[in-house]
């Protein structure tokens, strides 16, 4: 994998309260890191001898979109053209249910178009990610 040719973005619903925006970003980042461990660099030892865990080696941009645009973006990610992108979504179902087994049951019974998307993380070919998200503005608090 040629990481310089890759891009990572988080797209988050800017209408969410600040705490939920932060929570969405944390969930997306955690899940994406688990799916793509090669994105995380090696640990580093500072001049005082203390270790700091490796961080993301791929620049990550946080963008904003509204609810409908997020839903449209998620639908596009099901198209064959974008099948090679790694996509993580965080929805209203995931946010409101706090027991994972209950979340699984609820999600399995929910149609794709019934989810409200709070955020989507994308990783993959820079040109494809740009095609999907290049028109979106940065998320500003």
PLY file of the C-alpha trace (Angstrom):
ply
format ascii 1.0
element vertex 141
property float x
property float y
property float z
element edge 140
property int vertex1
property int vertex2
end_header
0.00 0.00 0.00
1.37 3.39 -1.02
0.19 5.63 1.83
1.04 8.92 0.03
-1.57 7.99 -2.59
-4.14 7.36 0.13
-6.41 9.81 1.90
-8.40 9.73 5.10
-11.38 11.94 5.85
-14.07 12.07 8.50
-17.36 13.60 7.40
-19.55 14.60 10.32
-23.03 16.12 10.58
-22.31 19.71 11.59
-25.81 20.12 13.06
-24.98 17.73 15.91
-24.16 19.14 19.37
-20.42 19.56 19.98
-20.24 16.60 22.38
-21.86 14.28 19.84
-19.53 15.57 17.10
-16.55 14.70 19.31
-18.03 11.30 20.17
-18.69 10.57 16.50
-15.11 11.47 15.56
-13.73 9.26 18.34
-15.84 6.26 17.32
-14.99 6.65 13.64
-11.28 7.01 14.38
-11.20 4.01 16.71
-12.99 1.78 14.24
-10.95 2.95 11.26
-7.72 2.39 13.20
-8.80 -1.16 14.00
-9.66 -1.79 10.34
-6.44 -0.22 9.03
-3.69 -0.78 11.61
-1.02 0.01 9.00
-2.15 3.64 9.23
-0.72 3.86 12.75
2.98 4.59 13.05
5.44 3.14 15.51
5.66 4.23 19.13
8.21 6.94 19.89
10.36 7.49 22.95
10.87 11.16 23.85
14.08 12.78 25.14
12.99 12.11 28.73
12.63 8.40 28.07
8.83 8.33 28.05
6.96 6.40 25.37
4.21 7.90 23.24
1.97 5.58 21.22
2.15 5.76 17.45
-0.34 8.05 15.77
-2.02 8.11 12.39
0.59 8.50 9.63
-1.97 9.56 7.03
-3.17 13.17 7.24
-6.81 13.15 8.24
-9.25 15.93 7.42
-12.51 16.46 9.27
-15.25 17.76 6.97
-18.85 18.72 7.52
-22.05 17.72 5.80
-25.74 17.75 6.58
-27.89 14.72 7.28
-29.10 14.25 3.71
-25.65 14.62 2.20
-24.27 12.03 4.64
-27.04 9.62 3.66
-26.28 10.22 -0.03
-22.56 9.74 0.56
-23.21 6.43 2.35
-25.33 5.21 -0.56
-22.58 6.08 -3.05
-20.13 4.01 -1.03
-22.17 0.91 -1.88
-21.49 1.47 -5.60
-18.90 -0.88 -7.18
-16.68 2.08 -8.13
-16.02 2.78 -4.44
-15.95 -0.81 -3.15
-12.20 -0.63 -2.47
-12.52 2.30 -0.07
-12.64 1.53 3.63
-15.78 3.14 5.01
-16.94 3.36 8.61
-20.26 4.88 9.56
-21.74 5.93 12.88
-25.52 6.17 13.08
-28.36 7.11 15.38
-28.93 3.41 16.09
-25.34 2.96 17.27
-25.41 6.12 19.36
-28.64 5.47 21.26
-28.10 1.79 22.12
-25.39 1.21 24.72
-25.27 -2.59 24.86
-23.47 -3.92 21.80
-25.59 -7.07 21.41
-28.73 -4.89 21.48
-27.18 -2.63 18.86
-26.49 -5.62 16.60
-30.13 -6.76 16.83
-31.46 -3.26 16.17
-29.10 -2.63 13.24
-29.93 -6.00 11.67
-33.62 -5.04 11.74
-33.11 -1.55 10.29
-33.25 -0.85 6.55
-30.29 1.08 5.13
-32.41 4.11 4.26
-33.80 4.28 7.82
-30.45 5.05 9.45
-29.55 8.63 10.34
-25.82 9.00 9.71
-23.90 11.10 12.23
-20.59 10.59 10.50
-18.63 8.57 7.96
-14.90 7.89 7.83
-13.27 7.13 4.49
-9.84 5.78 3.70
-8.42 4.85 0.35
-7.38 6.10 -3.05
-6.95 9.87 -2.82
-8.68 10.53 -6.15
-11.76 8.52 -5.19
-12.00 10.08 -1.75
-11.67 13.52 -3.32
-14.36 12.70 -5.86
-16.75 11.95 -3.01
-15.76 14.66 -0.54
-13.76 17.35 -2.37
-16.64 19.81 -2.34
-17.23 19.58 1.42
-16.04 22.32 3.78
-13.89 21.75 6.85
-15.79 21.17 10.08
-15.48 24.23 12.26
-16.66 24.40 15.85
0 1
1 2
2 3
3 4
4 5
5 6
6 7
7 8
8 9
9 10
10 11
11 12
12 13
13 14
14 15
15 16
16 17
17 18
18 19
19 20
20 21
21 22
22 23
23 24
24 25
25 26
26 27
27 28
28 29
29 30
30 31
31 32
32 33
33 34
34 35
35 36
36 37
37 38
38 39
39 40
40 41
41 42
42 43
43 44
44 45
45 46
46 47
47 48
48 49
49 50
50 51
51 52
52 53
53 54
54 55
55 56
56 57
57 58
58 59
59 60
60 61
61 62
62 63
63 64
64 65
65 66
66 67
67 68
68 69
69 70
70 71
71 72
72 73
73 74
74 75
75 76
76 77
77 78
78 79
79 80
80 81
81 82
82 83
83 84
84 85
85 86
86 87
87 88
88 89
89 90
90 91
91 92
92 93
93 94
94 95
95 96
96 97
97 98
98 99
99 100
100 101
101 102
102 103
103 104
104 105
105 106
106 107
107 108
108 109
109 110
110 111
111 112
112 113
113 114
114 115
115 116
116 117
117 118
118 119
119 120
120 121
121 122
122 123
123 124
124 125
125 126
126 127
127 128
128 129
129 130
130 131
131 132
132 133
133 134
134 135
135 136
136 137
137 138
138 139
139 140
